[in-house]
Amino acid sequence: MKKKNLFLAICLLLNGSLAFAGAGGHAGHGGGGSGGGASCIKARLATFTPEHLATAAPESEFSFRAFNVQHPNEIEVTIKNEVIPVTYEDKEAFIIVKGKLPEGLKSTTVRINIKVNSKVSKCDAEGGWLVNVSE
């Protein structure tokens, strides 16, 4: 019985000290904003069309979904270092981004690069996928 009470007392002490240690923002939960750094949720990019390594006709349309993006103007799309004009459709939970492959791309493989530049640099995100452009 004494061992049980001692074990219970140690557990309560450890639990209290862990809770106190977590109050400073170093418990792996992002700091809660009290440590001077802003917390964020990184953007997630998904549902790439055409699919990765698919073959697409020149000047064909591509699209993807961007989750956890505050403003569409934070999204930049490039192909071969050329900024691609895109349109945005806000669906509340995500943003659908659409664009077209640039003129002059034929018989090549291109990477559609996506950068999400948020106000806090540690929250920036990058992604993309490869598309084979036919003749």
Summary of the structure (lengths in Angstrom):
residues: 135
radius of gyration: 23.6
end to end distance: 81.9
largest distance: 82.3
contacts: 325
relative contact order: 0.20
helix: 22%
strand: 39%
